[in-house]
Amino acid sequence: MSFHRFFLVAGLFLLVGSAFAQNNNSLSGTIKDANNGTALIGASIYFPDLKRAVSTDVNGAYTLQDLPKGKYLAQVRYVGYITQARSIQINGATTVNFTLAPSVTELQAVVVTGVSSSTEAKRNPVPTTVIGKEQLNRGAATNIIDAIAKTPGVSQISTGAGISKPVIRGLGFNRIITLNDGIKQEGQQWGDEHGLELDEYSVERAEVVKGPGSLMYGSDGIAGVINFLTPDPVEEGKVLGSVTTNYQTNNHLIGYSGYNAGNLNGFNWAARFSQKFAGNYQNKYDGKVHNSGFRETNANGYVGLNKSWGYAHLAFSTFNQQVGLVEGERDEHGTFLKLVPVNGEVEEQPVTEDDLKGYDLDIPQQRINHFKVASQNSLIFDQSRLAFNLAWQQNLRREYGNPLDVNEEEIAMRLNTFNYDVKYFLPQFSEWESTIGVNGMWQQNHNEGEEVLIPEYRTIDAGIFAFAKREFGALNVSGGLRYDLRRVLSDALYVTDEDEFTTNPQDAAQTKFNSFEANFSNVSGSIGATYSFNEQLSVKANVSRGFRTPNMAELASNGRHEGTFRYELGNQRLDPETSFQLDAGVTYDSKHITLGLNGFRNNIQNYIFAQKLNSVLGGDSLSGDEDDLAPTFKYVQGNAYVYGGEVTIDFHPHPLDWLHFENSFSWVRSIQKNVPADRKFLPFTPGPRLDSELQISFPKAGSYIRNWYAKAELENYFEQSQVYTAFDTETPTPGYSLLNLGVGANLTNAAGKTFASLYITANNVLDKAYQSHLSRLKYAPVNEATGRTGVYNMGRNVSFKLVVPFG
C-alpha cells in the first residue's frame, strides 16, 4: 500500500463516527477528600479505553456527557492523593462519587493499557511496572531507555550517552517488544549501535510488562513488552500545553520541547516539537570522550474525534538523530585519535582541546530517521467494541565513516513496515470478558549504501489470538492462545571483480548473500491468576509460552558496523527461540510498609547468540578489509534457562507520611545447558543491583511552593563474574556504587496555580569512574598510557529541568 493511499484510508476513519447515533448516557458525581470531605478541585477521571477525560469544578463535581453504554475502567487522579482504579457500568444517567485518601508520595493504583484492554496492574497476573511522568521528570537521563533503566528488573545496553537498548530480566534486543501508544515499533532492533527511535519528551508514562508478550503481539516478546505512552487526550472544552527545558552539566546537554493539546466539541489534537543537543561526555579516567555527542530533532502529534461511538485518531511522529560513534583508539599518551585526510590518504592524529569542545560530531557517525503515521480507532456497539490500528513506518539508517568523503553513506538501510492490529471485544458472557484478534505486518528492507551488512528482504507476518478474563470475587483469572506464521524472503547479492555489488549471478566473482526463503510458525499462550486475601495482601502467578523468530542479522549478516568491535556472520540454519516461563509474586501494602516479591524462571529452547570464532592457528578469526580487521563472530544457538527476581520494600511510617525509604533488589542468572564452563553463562547478563532511596516530600512550603521533595539515592551494582568468557567474548566487571541527589517543587502563584515545575538532579555525585557490565564501550581498545581497557561511563552529571504549563 502506498503512503498516500494509506493516509487517505486512515483519514476516512476520522469521519466514520458521523454515522453513529448519539445517546443519553452520562456520568456525574463528586470527588472529595476521604478524611474531611473537602471538595477536590481539578481532580480528574480518565477512561483509557474511551480516551475520554473530565475534571472537577470548584465544588468537586464532575459531569461527562455522551458516553457509550457498557462497563469501563476509570482512573481517578489528584496530586497528593492515592489514585483509584474502578470499573464503572454506564447505562443512562449514571452517578458515582469518589473519595481519595491523601498520600504525599503515594503508590498508585495504576492502570495498564499494554494488554487486551485496560486493567489494574495489581489484578494483572503478569508482573508489570508503570513509570509515570513525575518519576521520569525527577531523574536525569540522556534518552528514554536511560530514563527507565533504574526500574527493578530493567537494565540497558549502552554505547555512550546517546545509544541505549532495553534489557528485561537479562534479555534484550529483539527479545523485547517496544510499543509506542500501542503500535509496535519497527526499526532495526537487532543492531547494537543505535537506540530506540522515540522522543524522550513525548513519553507521559512507560508500562513495563515482564514476561513473554507473544500472546498479544507475536514474535519477539520473550523478555517482555515496553509500552511508551504519550499524554492522554485532554477533557472537553480545554486547550493547554507546556514548555520543557533541560540542561545537563557533564556533556552540556541542551534539550527543549513544546507541547499543545486541546479538545473542542470532541475534536481533539496534540502536537509536540523537541530538540536535544549534547557534546562529548566526560569521566575521571578518560576525560572528555571523543565523538560521544549526539543531536535530535523530533515532532509528533495527532488529530482525532472522541464521541459516544468511540474514537478515531490519526497520529504521526518523526524522529531524527545524528550520533557520534566512539571507537576509543588512543596514542601512547592516552589521547584519543581521530581520522584525518592528508594528501588523499587517511591518517590517525591526536584530538585537540578544540575537537573536544562544542557540539560538532566527527567520523564515524550515524544518522537515524524514523517516520510513522498511524490510524488508531475504536468503535463501540451496544455490548461490544471493535478496535483497529493501522500504521506505516519507515526507518532510514545511515552510517558515515570515510574521512576522505564525509558525505559517503557507507551503510544505508531503508526499512518500510506496514502494521495492522484488529481486536474485537466480545459481549460479556457469564461475566467472562473475551477478546479475539489478528495482527501482523508486511516489511521490506532496501540497501542504499556503499556496503551492506544484511541482504534485502521481505517479511510477511500474521497471527490470530483469543484472550479471556474473569473475576471470581477475590480471584482474577486471565489467559489466552495464539497462532503465528512468518515468512521471510531474502534476495541474493554478489560482488564483481571490480568490488561492485550486483544481483546478476553471471557477473559474480564471489557471493555476498545467497537467496533463501524461511518459514516459521508457533503456538503461544498464557494463563495466570491473582488472588486478593484482603486490601493489603495479594498473590499472583502466571505460566506463559513465547517465541522469537531469528532476525535477518542472525540469519544472514555478513559485515562490520562502524562503532562495533566485531565482524558478524549469520546462520541460515537457526531455529526459532521458544520459551516457557513461570512467574509468581506477592504484594503487601499497609500504612507503614509496602512489600513486593517477584520471582521467575524462563526456559529457552534454541537461544541465539553471537560466538567469537577462532582461527586455525588458535587466535582470533579476523575478517574485514586488510586495514580494518576485526574479530569474527557467528550466530549459534543452544538451550538455556534464565531465573531470578525482584524485591521491593518501601517504608513509609504513619503518621510520618512525608518520609519514604524505598529499596529494590534485582537479580538474574542466565545459564546455557550442556556446554563447557567458559560458555555456561549467556552474554549481556546484568549483575545484581540494589537501589536505596530516602525521600522526603511535603505538599506545601509557604505560599508559592507546592509538592516539594528532596531525595538521596544509592545505586549498588555488584560484581558480575558469571560471564561468557569463551573466546574472550566477555570479561568480568567489578562492583561499584553511585550516589545521586535530587530536589524539586511546583512553583505557584498566589491563587495556588502552578506556573512552573523545577527539578534538579545530580547523578554520580562522587564522580565515580566505572564501567557498566552492559556498556559496549567496555570493549574498546586498551589505553596504553594507563593500561585500562575500554572507555568508562559518564562521570558526575547535574541536570536542571524546568516545565512551564499554560492553558
Secondary structure by P-SEA (a helix, b strand, c coil): ccaaaaaaaaaaaaaccccbbbbccbbbbbbbccccccccccccccccccccbbbbccccbbbbccccbbbbbbbbbbccbbbbbbbbbbccbbbbbbbbbbbcccccccccccccccccccccccbbbbbcaaaaaaccccccccccccccccccccccccbbbbbccccccccbbbbcccccccccccccccccccccccccbbbbbccccccccccccccbbbbbbccccccccccccbbbbbbbcccbbbbbbbbbbbccccccbbbbbbbbbbccccccccccccccccccccccccccccccccbbbbbbbbbbbbbbbbccccccccbbbbbbbcccbbbbbbbcccccccccccccbbbbbbbbbbbbbbbbcccbbbbbbbbbbbbbbbbbccccccccccbbbbbbbbbbbbbbbccccccbbbbbbcccbbbbbbbcccccccccbbbbbbbcbbbbbbbcccbbbbcccbbbbbbbbbbbbbcccccccccccccccccccccbbbbbbbcccccccccccccccccccccccccccccccccccccccccccbbbbbbccccbbbbbbbbbbbbbbcccbbbbbbbbbbbbcbbbbbbbbbcccccccccccccbbbbbbbbbbbbbccccbbbbbbbbccccccbbbbbbbbbbbbbbcccccccccccccccbbbbbbbbbbbccccccccccccbbbbbbbccccccccccccbbbbbbbbbbbbbccbbbbcccccccbbbbbbbccccbbbbbbcccccccccccccccccccccccbbbbbbbbbbcc
